[in-house]
Every structure is written in structure tokens, then in C-alpha cells.
């Protein structure tokens, strides 16, 4: 049940972020720069995987601080 609630909250957060970035025209900006593959909520996982080639797990952190008001 707790995991289900957590998943719903995460999905809601991505919905809000998606609406804001769409309103700001970020998807169009990525498209114009021919970098649309970087405009996806899960792209951080690919970046994290690449960074793990050079840094240990305790040296890498993923946060949502950039989305806080």
C-alpha cells in the first residue's frame, strides 16, 4: 500500500513537471536543438549508468532539489 501511494505521488510529480515544462516550451527547445531524446523523465537513469563508469555509488547522488520552490 505504501509503495502504491509512493508510485502515485511520483507519477503526480512527473505530471506536474511535464505540464510546467510543456508550458515553458522546453520540449520544443529540445526538438529544435535535435536533442529530443534528452527530454524524458527517465534520461537521468542513462546518465547515472554512464557516470557509474567513473564514480563509485557513494559519490553519485540523485535528488529533486532542482524541482523544489
CHARMM internal coordinates of N, CA and C (Angstrom, degrees):
IC EDIT
DIST 1 N 1 CA 1.4534
DIST 1 CA 1 C 1.5256
ANGL 1 N 1 CA 1 C 111.20
DIST 1 C 2 N 1.3464
ANGL 1 CA 1 C 2 N 116.50
DIHE 1 N 1 CA 1 C 2 N -45.35
DIST 2 N 2 CA 1.4660
ANGL 1 C 2 N 2 CA 120.15
DIHE 1 CA 1 C 2 N 2 CA 179.08
DIST 2 CA 2 C 1.5207
ANGL 2 N 2 CA 2 C 110.34
DIHE 1 C 2 N 2 CA 2 C -62.12
DIST 2 C 3 N 1.3336
ANGL 2 CA 2 C 3 N 117.13
DIHE 2 N 2 CA 2 C 3 N -42.54
DIST 3 N 3 CA 1.4672
ANGL 2 C 3 N 3 CA 120.81
DIHE 2 CA 2 C 3 N 3 CA 178.64
DIST 3 CA 3 C 1.5196
ANGL 3 N 3 CA 3 C 110.67
DIHE 2 C 3 N 3 CA 3 C -62.87
DIST 3 C 4 N 1.3276
ANGL 3 CA 3 C 4 N 117.41
DIHE 3 N 3 CA 3 C 4 N -38.91
DIST 4 N 4 CA 1.4573
ANGL 3 C 4 N 4 CA 121.52
DIHE 3 CA 3 C 4 N 4 CA 178.86
DIST 4 CA 4 C 1.5249
ANGL 4 N 4 CA 4 C 110.52
DIHE 3 C 4 N 4 CA 4 C -62.81
DIST 4 C 5 N 1.3186
ANGL 4 CA 4 C 5 N 117.14
DIHE 4 N 4 CA 4 C 5 N -42.56
DIST 5 N 5 CA 1.4700
ANGL 4 C 5 N 5 CA 121.68
DIHE 4 CA 4 C 5 N 5 CA 177.99
DIST 5 CA 5 C 1.5246
ANGL 5 N 5 CA 5 C 110.03
DIHE 4 C 5 N 5 CA 5 C -65.32
DIST 5 C 6 N 1.3275
ANGL 5 CA 5 C 6 N 116.39
DIHE 5 N 5 CA 5 C 6 N -43.50
DIST 6 N 6 CA 1.4630
ANGL 5 C 6 N 6 CA 120.43
DIHE 5 CA 5 C 6 N 6 CA 178.89
DIST 6 CA 6 C 1.5250
ANGL 6 N 6 CA 6 C 110.54
DIHE 5 C 6 N 6 CA 6 C -60.19
DIST 6 C 7 N 1.3180
ANGL 6 CA 6 C 7 N 117.90
DIHE 6 N 6 CA 6 C 7 N -43.54
DIST 7 N 7 CA 1.4598
ANGL 6 C 7 N 7 CA 122.23
DIHE 6 CA 6 C 7 N 7 CA 179.07
DIST 7 CA 7 C 1.5228
ANGL 7 N 7 CA 7 C 110.76
DIHE 6 C 7 N 7 CA 7 C -62.76
DIST 7 C 8 N 1.3216
ANGL 7 CA 7 C 8 N 117.29
DIHE 7 N 7 CA 7 C 8 N -41.59
DIST 8 N 8 CA 1.4630
ANGL 7 C 8 N 8 CA 120.77
DIHE 7 CA 7 C 8 N 8 CA 178.35
DIST 8 CA 8 C 1.5224
ANGL 8 N 8 CA 8 C 111.64
DIHE 7 C 8 N 8 CA 8 C -63.54
DIST 8 C 9 N 1.3322
ANGL 8 CA 8 C 9 N 116.93
DIHE 8 N 8 CA 8 C 9 N -40.92
DIST 9 N 9 CA 1.4605
ANGL 8 C 9 N 9 CA 121.12
DIHE 8 CA 8 C 9 N 9 CA 179.01
DIST 9 CA 9 C 1.5183
ANGL 9 N 9 CA 9 C 109.98
DIHE 8 C 9 N 9 CA 9 C -65.73
DIST 9 C 10 N 1.3338
ANGL 9 CA 9 C 10 N 117.72
DIHE 9 N 9 CA 9 C 10 N -43.99
DIST 10 N 10 CA 1.4639
ANGL 9 C 10 N 10 CA 121.20
DIHE 9 CA 9 C 10 N 10 CA 178.19
DIST 10 CA 10 C 1.5277
ANGL 10 N 10 CA 10 C 110.63
DIHE 9 C 10 N 10 CA 10 C -60.62
DIST 10 C 11 N 1.3190
ANGL 10 CA 10 C 11 N 117.17
DIHE 10 N 10 CA 10 C 11 N -43.07
DIST 11 N 11 CA 1.4625
ANGL 10 C 11 N 11 CA 120.76
DIHE 10 CA 10 C 11 N 11 CA 178.64
DIST 11 CA 11 C 1.5209
ANGL 11 N 11 CA 11 C 110.56
DIHE 10 C 11 N 11 CA 11 C -64.42
DIST 11 C 12 N 1.3249
ANGL 11 CA 11 C 12 N 117.08
DIHE 11 N 11 CA 11 C 12 N -39.65
DIST 12 N 12 CA 1.4599
ANGL 11 C 12 N 12 CA 120.79
DIHE 11 CA 11 C 12 N 12 CA 177.81
DIST 12 CA 12 C 1.5240
ANGL 12 N 12 CA 12 C 109.88
DIHE 11 C 12 N 12 CA 12 C -63.32
DIST 12 C 13 N 1.3389
ANGL 12 CA 12 C 13 N 116.88
DIHE 12 N 12 CA 12 C 13 N -43.56
DIST 13 N 13 CA 1.4661
ANGL 12 C 13 N 13 CA 120.23
DIHE 12 CA 12 C 13 N 13 CA 178.13
DIST 13 CA 13 C 1.5192
ANGL 13 N 13 CA 13 C 110.93
DIHE 12 C 13 N 13 CA 13 C -58.64
DIST 13 C 14 N 1.3343
ANGL 13 CA 13 C 14 N 117.69
DIHE 13 N 13 CA 13 C 14 N -44.83
DIST 14 N 14 CA 1.4629
ANGL 13 C 14 N 14 CA 120.28
DIHE 13 CA 13 C 14 N 14 CA 179.77
DIST 14 CA 14 C 1.5189
ANGL 14 N 14 CA 14 C 110.93
DIHE 13 C 14 N 14 CA 14 C -66.67
DIST 14 C 15 N 1.3453
ANGL 14 CA 14 C 15 N 117.64
DIHE 14 N 14 CA 14 C 15 N -33.24
DIST 15 N 15 CA 1.4651
ANGL 14 C 15 N 15 CA 120.10
DIHE 14 CA 14 C 15 N 15 CA 176.60
DIST 15 CA 15 C 1.5239
ANGL 15 N 15 CA 15 C 110.36
DIHE 14 C 15 N 15 CA 15 C -63.54
DIST 15 C 16 N 1.3230
ANGL 15 CA 15 C 16 N 116.63
DIHE 15 N 15 CA 15 C 16 N -45.05
DIST 16 N 16 CA 1.4695
ANGL 15 C 16 N 16 CA 121.41
DIHE 15 CA 15 C 16 N 16 CA 179.70
DIST 16 CA 16 C 1.5253
ANGL 16 N 16 CA 16 C 110.06
DIHE 15 C 16 N 16 CA 16 C -64.45
DIST 16 C 17 N 1.3193
ANGL 16 CA 16 C 17 N 117.23
DIHE 16 N 16 CA 16 C 17 N -46.96
DIST 17 N 17 CA 1.4615
ANGL 16 C 17 N 17 CA 121.32
DIHE 16 CA 16 C 17 N 17 CA 179.70
DIST 17 CA 17 C 1.5312
ANGL 17 N 17 CA 17 C 110.04
DIHE 16 C 17 N 17 CA 17 C -61.87
DIST 17 C 18 N 1.3330
ANGL 17 CA 17 C 18 N 116.48
DIHE 17 N 17 CA 17 C 18 N -42.31
DIST 18 N 18 CA 1.4616
ANGL 17 C 18 N 18 CA 120.51
DIHE 17 CA 17 C 18 N 18 CA 179.12
DIST 18 CA 18 C 1.5169
ANGL 18 N 18 CA 18 C 112.19
DIHE 17 C 18 N 18 CA 18 C -61.07
DIST 18 C 19 N 1.3268
ANGL 18 CA 18 C 19 N 116.60
DIHE 18 N 18 CA 18 C 19 N -41.48
DIST 19 N 19 CA 1.4600
ANGL 18 C 19 N 19 CA 120.32
DIHE 18 CA 18 C 19 N 19 CA 179.41
DIST 19 CA 19 C 1.5257
ANGL 19 N 19 CA 19 C 110.88
DIHE 18 C 19 N 19 CA 19 C -66.65
DIST 19 C 20 N 1.3304
ANGL 19 CA 19 C 20 N 116.19
DIHE 19 N 19 CA 19 C 20 N -40.50
DIST 20 N 20 CA 1.4666
ANGL 19 C 20 N 20 CA 119.67
DIHE 19 CA 19 C 20 N 20 CA 179.54
DIST 20 CA 20 C 1.5279
ANGL 20 N 20 CA 20 C 111.41
DIHE 19 C 20 N 20 CA 20 C -66.33
DIST 20 C 21 N 1.3148
ANGL 20 CA 20 C 21 N 117.04
DIHE 20 N 20 CA 20 C 21 N -45.94
DIST 21 N 21 CA 1.4630
ANGL 20 C 21 N 21 CA 119.35
DIHE 20 CA 20 C 21 N 21 CA -178.88
DIST 21 CA 21 C 1.5228
ANGL 21 N 21 CA 21 C 111.10
DIHE 20 C 21 N 21 CA 21 C -66.76
DIST 21 C 22 N 1.3426
ANGL 21 CA 21 C 22 N 116.33
DIHE 21 N 21 CA 21 C 22 N -33.69
DIST 22 N 22 CA 1.4699
ANGL 21 C 22 N 22 CA 119.23
DIHE 21 CA 21 C 22 N 22 CA 176.47
DIST 22 CA 22 C 1.5252
ANGL 22 N 22 CA 22 C 109.62
DIHE 21 C 22 N 22 CA 22 C -66.13
DIST 22 C 23 N 1.3266
ANGL 22 CA 22 C 23 N 116.48
DIHE 22 N 22 CA 22 C 23 N -44.66
DIST 23 N 23 CA 1.4656
ANGL 22 C 23 N 23 CA 121.10
DIHE 22 CA 22 C 23 N 23 CA 179.93
DIST 23 CA 23 C 1.5286
ANGL 23 N 23 CA 23 C 111.28
DIHE 22 C 23 N 23 CA 23 C -61.55
DIST 23 C 24 N 1.3285
ANGL 23 CA 23 C 24 N 116.65
DIHE 23 N 23 CA 23 C 24 N -34.86
DIST 24 N 24 CA 1.4598
ANGL 23 C 24 N 24 CA 121.54
DIHE 23 CA 23 C 24 N 24 CA -179.75
DIST 24 CA 24 C 1.5282
ANGL 24 N 24 CA 24 C 111.84
DIHE 23 C 24 N 24 CA 24 C -81.16
DIST 24 C 25 N 1.3301
ANGL 24 CA 24 C 25 N 117.87
DIHE 24 N 24 CA 24 C 25 N -7.83
DIST 25 N 25 CA 1.4570
ANGL 24 C 25 N 25 CA 121.15
DIHE 24 CA 24 C 25 N 25 CA 177.99
DIST 25 CA 25 C 1.5223
ANGL 25 N 25 CA 25 C 114.69
DIHE 24 C 25 N 25 CA 25 C 79.74
DIST 25 C 26 N 1.3326
ANGL 25 CA 25 C 26 N 116.97
DIHE 25 N 25 CA 25 C 26 N 21.41
DIST 26 N 26 CA 1.4619
ANGL 25 C 26 N 26 CA 119.28
DIHE 25 CA 25 C 26 N 26 CA -177.55
DIST 26 CA 26 C 1.5206
ANGL 26 N 26 CA 26 C 113.42
DIHE 25 C 26 N 26 CA 26 C -67.66
DIST 26 C 27 N 1.3235
ANGL 26 CA 26 C 27 N 116.79
DIHE 26 N 26 CA 26 C 27 N -36.88
DIST 27 N 27 CA 1.4632
ANGL 26 C 27 N 27 CA 118.18
DIHE 26 CA 26 C 27 N 27 CA -179.96
DIST 27 CA 27 C 1.5294
ANGL 27 N 27 CA 27 C 110.17
DIHE 26 C 27 N 27 CA 27 C -62.91
DIST 27 C 28 N 1.3254
ANGL 27 CA 27 C 28 N 116.94
DIHE 27 N 27 CA 27 C 28 N -41.62
DIST 28 N 28 CA 1.4641
ANGL 27 C 28 N 28 CA 120.50
DIHE 27 CA 27 C 28 N 28 CA 177.74
DIST 28 CA 28 C 1.5247
ANGL 28 N 28 CA 28 C 111.03
DIHE 27 C 28 N 28 CA 28 C -64.07
DIST 28 C 29 N 1.3252
ANGL 28 CA 28 C 29 N 116.58
DIHE 28 N 28 CA 28 C 29 N -37.37
DIST 29 N 29 CA 1.4624
ANGL 28 C 29 N 29 CA 120.44
DIHE 28 CA 28 C 29 N 29 CA 177.72
DIST 29 CA 29 C 1.5267
ANGL 29 N 29 CA 29 C 110.89
DIHE 28 C 29 N 29 CA 29 C -62.16
DIST 29 C 30 N 1.3294
ANGL 29 CA 29 C 30 N 116.73
DIHE 29 N 29 CA 29 C 30 N -46.23
DIST 30 N 30 CA 1.4621
ANGL 29 C 30 N 30 CA 120.37
DIHE 29 CA 29 C 30 N 30 CA 177.47
DIST 30 CA 30 C 1.5314
ANGL 30 N 30 CA 30 C 110.64
DIHE 29 C 30 N 30 CA 30 C -61.47
DIST 30 C 31 N 1.3312
ANGL 30 CA 30 C 31 N 116.38
DIHE 30 N 30 CA 30 C 31 N -41.33
DIST 31 N 31 CA 1.4603
ANGL 30 C 31 N 31 CA 120.75
DIHE 30 CA 30 C 31 N 31 CA 179.51
DIST 31 CA 31 C 1.5294
ANGL 31 N 31 CA 31 C 110.39
DIHE 30 C 31 N 31 CA 31 C -62.65
DIST 31 C 32 N 1.3313
ANGL 31 CA 31 C 32 N 117.15
DIHE 31 N 31 CA 31 C 32 N -45.07
DIST 32 N 32 CA 1.4721
ANGL 31 C 32 N 32 CA 121.23
DIHE 31 CA 31 C 32 N 32 CA 179.86
DIST 32 CA 32 C 1.5206
ANGL 32 N 32 CA 32 C 112.13
DIHE 31 C 32 N 32 CA 32 C -63.14
DIST 32 C 33 N 1.3194
ANGL 32 CA 32 C 33 N 116.58
DIHE 32 N 32 CA 32 C 33 N -30.15
DIST 33 N 33 CA 1.4669
ANGL 32 C 33 N 33 CA 121.14
DIHE 32 CA 32 C 33 N 33 CA 178.82
DIST 33 CA 33 C 1.5301
ANGL 33 N 33 CA 33 C 111.84
DIHE 32 C 33 N 33 CA 33 C -87.13
DIST 33 C 34 N 1.3491
ANGL 33 CA 33 C 34 N 115.68
DIHE 33 N 33 CA 33 C 34 N 2.44
DIST 34 N 34 CA 1.4666
ANGL 33 C 34 N 34 CA 122.51
DIHE 33 CA 33 C 34 N 34 CA -176.98
DIST 34 CA 34 C 1.5258
ANGL 34 N 34 CA 34 C 111.39
DIHE 33 C 34 N 34 CA 34 C 57.04
DIST 34 C 35 N 1.3308
ANGL 34 CA 34 C 35 N 115.43
DIHE 34 N 34 CA 34 C 35 N 39.80
DIST 35 N 35 CA 1.4653
ANGL 34 C 35 N 35 CA 122.15
DIHE 34 CA 34 C 35 N 35 CA 179.68
DIST 35 CA 35 C 1.5292
ANGL 35 N 35 CA 35 C 110.21
DIHE 34 C 35 N 35 CA 35 C -127.72
DIST 35 C 36 N 1.3153
ANGL 35 CA 35 C 36 N 116.98
DIHE 35 N 35 CA 35 C 36 N 30.85
DIST 36 N 36 CA 1.4592
ANGL 35 C 36 N 36 CA 121.09
DIHE 35 CA 35 C 36 N 36 CA -174.54
DIST 36 CA 36 C 1.5296
ANGL 36 N 36 CA 36 C 112.92
DIHE 35 C 36 N 36 CA 36 C -60.71
DIST 36 C 37 N 1.3337
ANGL 36 CA 36 C 37 N 117.34
DIHE 36 N 36 CA 36 C 37 N -25.96
DIST 37 N 37 CA 1.4691
ANGL 36 C 37 N 37 CA 119.41
DIHE 36 CA 36 C 37 N 37 CA 179.04
DIST 37 CA 37 C 1.5318
ANGL 37 N 37 CA 37 C 111.72
DIHE 36 C 37 N 37 CA 37 C -64.74
DIST 37 C 38 N 1.3302
ANGL 37 CA 37 C 38 N 117.17
DIHE 37 N 37 CA 37 C 38 N -18.15
DIST 38 N 38 CA 1.4721
ANGL 37 C 38 N 38 CA 121.30
DIHE 37 CA 37 C 38 N 38 CA 178.31
DIST 38 CA 38 C 1.5189
ANGL 38 N 38 CA 38 C 111.49
DIHE 37 C 38 N 38 CA 38 C -85.71
DIST 38 C 39 N 1.3179
ANGL 38 CA 38 C 39 N 118.08
DIHE 38 N 38 CA 38 C 39 N -8.10
DIST 39 N 39 CA 1.4656
ANGL 38 C 39 N 39 CA 122.66
DIHE 38 CA 38 C 39 N 39 CA 179.80
DIST 39 CA 39 C 1.5232
ANGL 39 N 39 CA 39 C 108.71
DIHE 38 C 39 N 39 CA 39 C -96.30
DIST 39 C 40 N 1.3021
ANGL 39 CA 39 C 40 N 116.38
DIHE 39 N 39 CA 39 C 40 N 78.08
DIST 40 N 40 CA 1.4547
ANGL 39 C 40 N 40 CA 121.85
DIHE 39 CA 39 C 40 N 40 CA 178.76
DIST 40 CA 40 C 1.5188
ANGL 40 N 40 CA 40 C 107.97
DIHE 39 C 40 N 40 CA 40 C -157.85
DIST 40 C 41 N 1.3369
ANGL 40 CA 40 C 41 N 117.87
DIHE 40 N 40 CA 40 C 41 N 137.90
DIST 41 N 41 CA 1.4646
ANGL 40 C 41 N 41 CA 120.46
DIHE 40 CA 40 C 41 N 41 CA -177.49
DIST 41 CA 41 C 1.5257
ANGL 41 N 41 CA 41 C 114.98
DIHE 40 C 41 N 41 CA 41 C -57.49
DIST 41 C 42 N 1.3200
ANGL 41 CA 41 C 42 N 118.46
DIHE 41 N 41 CA 41 C 42 N -26.11
DIST 42 N 42 CA 1.4633
ANGL 41 C 42 N 42 CA 120.00
DIHE 41 CA 41 C 42 N 42 CA -176.30
DIST 42 CA 42 C 1.5282
ANGL 42 N 42 CA 42 C 113.82
DIHE 41 C 42 N 42 CA 42 C -94.40
DIST 42 C 43 N 1.3246
ANGL 42 CA 42 C 43 N 118.38
DIHE 42 N 42 CA 42 C 43 N 3.74
DIST 43 N 43 CA 1.4611
ANGL 42 C 43 N 43 CA 120.63
DIHE 42 CA 42 C 43 N 43 CA -177.02
DIST 43 CA 43 C 1.5344
ANGL 43 N 43 CA 43 C 111.53
DIHE 42 C 43 N 43 CA 43 C -62.49
DIST 43 C 44 N 1.3293
ANGL 43 CA 43 C 44 N 116.28
DIHE 43 N 43 CA 43 C 44 N -26.24
DIST 44 N 44 CA 1.4669
ANGL 43 C 44 N 44 CA 119.14
DIHE 43 CA 43 C 44 N 44 CA 179.28
DIST 44 CA 44 C 1.5288
ANGL 44 N 44 CA 44 C 111.45
DIHE 43 C 44 N 44 CA 44 C -60.78
DIST 44 C 45 N 1.3289
ANGL 44 CA 44 C 45 N 117.37
DIHE 44 N 44 CA 44 C 45 N -30.07
DIST 45 N 45 CA 1.4637
ANGL 44 C 45 N 45 CA 120.44
DIHE 44 CA 44 C 45 N 45 CA 179.49
DIST 45 CA 45 C 1.5265
ANGL 45 N 45 CA 45 C 111.30
DIHE 44 C 45 N 45 CA 45 C -64.86
DIST 45 C 46 N 1.3196
ANGL 45 CA 45 C 46 N 116.70
DIHE 45 N 45 CA 45 C 46 N -39.41
DIST 46 N 46 CA 1.4607
ANGL 45 C 46 N 46 CA 121.14
DIHE 45 CA 45 C 46 N 46 CA 177.55
DIST 46 CA 46 C 1.5325
ANGL 46 N 46 CA 46 C 109.96
DIHE 45 C 46 N 46 CA 46 C -66.06
DIST 46 C 47 N 1.3272
ANGL 46 CA 46 C 47 N 116.04
DIHE 46 N 46 CA 46 C 47 N -42.86
DIST 47 N 47 CA 1.4632
ANGL 46 C 47 N 47 CA 120.65
DIHE 46 CA 46 C 47 N 47 CA 179.61
DIST 47 CA 47 C 1.5297
ANGL 47 N 47 CA 47 C 109.52
DIHE 46 C 47 N 47 CA 47 C -64.32
DIST 47 C 48 N 1.3141
ANGL 47 CA 47 C 48 N 116.74
DIHE 47 N 47 CA 47 C 48 N -43.75
DIST 48 N 48 CA 1.4692
ANGL 47 C 48 N 48 CA 121.10
DIHE 47 CA 47 C 48 N 48 CA 178.95
DIST 48 CA 48 C 1.5284
ANGL 48 N 48 CA 48 C 110.81
DIHE 47 C 48 N 48 CA 48 C -59.06
DIST 48 C 49 N 1.3256
ANGL 48 CA 48 C 49 N 115.77
DIHE 48 N 48 CA 48 C 49 N -44.68
DIST 49 N 49 CA 1.4721
ANGL 48 C 49 N 49 CA 120.77
DIHE 48 CA 48 C 49 N 49 CA -179.99
DIST 49 CA 49 C 1.5309
ANGL 49 N 49 CA 49 C 110.68
DIHE 48 C 49 N 49 CA 49 C -60.31
DIST 49 C 50 N 1.3293
ANGL 49 CA 49 C 50 N 116.43
DIHE 49 N 49 CA 49 C 50 N -42.40
DIST 50 N 50 CA 1.4717
ANGL 49 C 50 N 50 CA 120.12
DIHE 49 CA 49 C 50 N 50 CA 178.49
DIST 50 CA 50 C 1.5291
ANGL 50 N 50 CA 50 C 111.31
DIHE 49 C 50 N 50 CA 50 C -66.21
DIST 50 C 51 N 1.3283
ANGL 50 CA 50 C 51 N 116.44
DIHE 50 N 50 CA 50 C 51 N -41.27
DIST 51 N 51 CA 1.4686
ANGL 50 C 51 N 51 CA 120.48
DIHE 50 CA 50 C 51 N 51 CA -179.14
DIST 51 CA 51 C 1.5290
ANGL 51 N 51 CA 51 C 111.84
DIHE 50 C 51 N 51 CA 51 C -66.34
DIST 51 C 52 N 1.3382
ANGL 51 CA 51 C 52 N 116.65
DIHE 51 N 51 CA 51 C 52 N -29.08
DIST 52 N 52 CA 1.4720
ANGL 51 C 52 N 52 CA 120.73
DIHE 51 CA 51 C 52 N 52 CA 178.57
DIST 52 CA 52 C 1.5285
ANGL 52 N 52 CA 52 C 111.53
DIHE 51 C 52 N 52 CA 52 C -64.27
DIST 52 C 53 N 1.3161
ANGL 52 CA 52 C 53 N 117.77
DIHE 52 N 52 CA 52 C 53 N -18.48
DIST 53 N 53 CA 1.4562
ANGL 52 C 53 N 53 CA 120.62
DIHE 52 CA 52 C 53 N 53 CA 177.11
DIST 53 CA 53 C 1.5261
ANGL 53 N 53 CA 53 C 110.78
DIHE 52 C 53 N 53 CA 53 C -68.71
DIST 53 C 54 N 1.3282
ANGL 53 CA 53 C 54 N 116.35
DIHE 53 N 53 CA 53 C 54 N -22.22
DIST 54 N 54 CA 1.4604
ANGL 53 C 54 N 54 CA 121.23
DIHE 53 CA 53 C 54 N 54 CA -174.66
DIST 54 CA 54 C 1.5265
ANGL 54 N 54 CA 54 C 114.10
DIHE 53 C 54 N 54 CA 54 C -117.36
DIST 54 C 55 N 1.3259
ANGL 54 CA 54 C 55 N 117.20
DIHE 54 N 54 CA 54 C 55 N -21.32
DIST 55 N 55 CA 1.4563
ANGL 54 C 55 N 55 CA 121.20
DIHE 54 CA 54 C 55 N 55 CA -176.93
DIST 55 CA 55 C 1.5175
ANGL 55 N 55 CA 55 C 110.38
DIHE 54 C 55 N 55 CA 55 C -127.08
DIST 55 C 56 N 1.3220
ANGL 55 CA 55 C 56 N 115.97
DIHE 55 N 55 CA 55 C 56 N 151.03
DIST 56 N 56 CA 1.4627
ANGL 55 C 56 N 56 CA 119.61
DIHE 55 CA 55 C 56 N 56 CA 176.73
DIST 56 CA 56 C 1.5282
ANGL 56 N 56 CA 56 C 109.40
DIHE 55 C 56 N 56 CA 56 C -77.35
DIST 56 C 57 N 1.3149
ANGL 56 CA 56 C 57 N 115.58
DIHE 56 N 56 CA 56 C 57 N 164.05
DIST 57 N 57 CA 1.4607
ANGL 56 C 57 N 57 CA 120.82
DIHE 56 CA 56 C 57 N 57 CA -176.51
DIST 57 CA 57 C 1.5279
ANGL 57 N 57 CA 57 C 112.04
DIHE 56 C 57 N 57 CA 57 C -60.55
DIST 57 C 58 N 1.3297
ANGL 57 CA 57 C 58 N 116.89
DIHE 57 N 57 CA 57 C 58 N -35.06
DIST 58 N 58 CA 1.4658
ANGL 57 C 58 N 58 CA 119.52
DIHE 57 CA 57 C 58 N 58 CA -179.06
DIST 58 CA 58 C 1.5408
ANGL 58 N 58 CA 58 C 112.55
DIHE 57 C 58 N 58 CA 58 C -77.84
DIST 58 C 59 N 1.3196
ANGL 58 CA 58 C 59 N 117.66
DIHE 58 N 58 CA 58 C 59 N -3.19
DIST 59 N 59 CA 1.4659
ANGL 58 C 59 N 59 CA 121.56
DIHE 58 CA 58 C 59 N 59 CA 176.68
DIST 59 CA 59 C 1.5317
ANGL 59 N 59 CA 59 C 112.55
DIHE 58 C 59 N 59 CA 59 C -99.23
DIST 59 C 60 N 1.3235
ANGL 59 CA 59 C 60 N 116.12
DIHE 59 N 59 CA 59 C 60 N -8.91
DIST 60 N 60 CA 1.4675
ANGL 59 C 60 N 60 CA 120.76
DIHE 59 CA 59 C 60 N 60 CA -178.27
DIST 60 CA 60 C 1.5197
ANGL 60 N 60 CA 60 C 110.06
DIHE 59 C 60 N 60 CA 60 C -112.69
DIST 60 C 61 N 1.3102
ANGL 60 CA 60 C 61 N 115.79
DIHE 60 N 60 CA 60 C 61 N 135.87
DIST 61 N 61 CA 1.4547
ANGL 60 C 61 N 61 CA 121.17
DIHE 60 CA 60 C 61 N 61 CA -179.75
DIST 61 CA 61 C 1.5206
ANGL 61 N 61 CA 61 C 109.91
DIHE 60 C 61 N 61 CA 61 C -133.00
DIST 61 C 62 N 1.3123
ANGL 61 CA 61 C 62 N 115.50
DIHE 61 N 61 CA 61 C 62 N 141.34
DIST 62 N 62 CA 1.4544
ANGL 61 C 62 N 62 CA 121.46
DIHE 61 CA 61 C 62 N 62 CA 176.69
DIST 62 CA 62 C 1.5233
ANGL 62 N 62 CA 62 C 106.26
DIHE 61 C 62 N 62 CA 62 C -117.75
DIST 62 C 63 N 1.3203
ANGL 62 CA 62 C 63 N 116.26
DIHE 62 N 62 CA 62 C 63 N 127.77
DIST 63 N 63 CA 1.4607
ANGL 62 C 63 N 63 CA 119.71
DIHE 62 CA 62 C 63 N 63 CA 179.95
DIST 63 CA 63 C 1.5144
ANGL 63 N 63 CA 63 C 110.58
DIHE 62 C 63 N 63 CA 63 C -140.53
DIST 63 C 64 N 1.3234
ANGL 63 CA 63 C 64 N 115.17
DIHE 63 N 63 CA 63 C 64 N 172.20
DIST 64 N 64 CA 1.4505
ANGL 63 C 64 N 64 CA 121.25
DIHE 63 CA 63 C 64 N 64 CA 176.61
DIST 64 CA 64 C 1.5252
ANGL 64 N 64 CA 64 C 109.92
DIHE 63 C 64 N 64 CA 64 C -111.12
DIST 64 C 65 N 1.3293
ANGL 64 CA 64 C 65 N 118.21
DIHE 64 N 64 CA 64 C 65 N 18.34
DIST 65 N 65 CA 1.4529
ANGL 64 C 65 N 65 CA 121.07
DIHE 64 CA 64 C 65 N 65 CA -177.04
DIST 65 CA 65 C 1.5213
ANGL 65 N 65 CA 65 C 112.03
DIHE 64 C 65 N 65 CA 65 C -56.81
DIST 65 C 66 N 1.3122
ANGL 65 CA 65 C 66 N 117.24
DIHE 65 N 65 CA 65 C 66 N -33.45
DIST 66 N 66 CA 1.4566
ANGL 65 C 66 N 66 CA 120.37
DIHE 65 CA 65 C 66 N 66 CA -179.74
DIST 66 CA 66 C 1.5151
ANGL 66 N 66 CA 66 C 112.91
DIHE 65 C 66 N 66 CA 66 C -66.04
DIST 66 C 67 N 1.3357
ANGL 66 CA 66 C 67 N 116.75
DIHE 66 N 66 CA 66 C 67 N -17.18
DIST 67 N 67 CA 1.4528
ANGL 66 C 67 N 67 CA 120.37
DIHE 66 CA 66 C 67 N 67 CA -179.54
DIST 67 CA 67 C 1.5221
ANGL 67 N 67 CA 67 C 112.75
DIHE 66 C 67 N 67 CA 67 C -99.96
DIST 67 C 68 N 1.3461
ANGL 67 CA 67 C 68 N 116.74
DIHE 67 N 67 CA 67 C 68 N -3.04
DIST 68 N 68 CA 1.4609
ANGL 67 C 68 N 68 CA 119.55
DIHE 67 CA 67 C 68 N 68 CA -179.46
DIST 68 CA 68 C 1.5257
ANGL 68 N 68 CA 68 C 109.64
DIHE 67 C 68 N 68 CA 68 C -77.97
DIST 68 C 69 N 1.3478
ANGL 68 CA 68 C 69 N 116.39
DIHE 68 N 68 CA 68 C 69 N 146.93
DIST 69 N 69 CA 1.4790
ANGL 68 C 69 N 69 CA 119.47
DIHE 68 CA 68 C 69 N 69 CA 179.70
DIST 69 CA 69 C 1.5116
ANGL 69 N 69 CA 69 C 112.37
DIHE 68 C 69 N 69 CA 69 C -67.81
END
COOR INIT
IC SEED 1 N 1 CA 1 C
IC BUILD
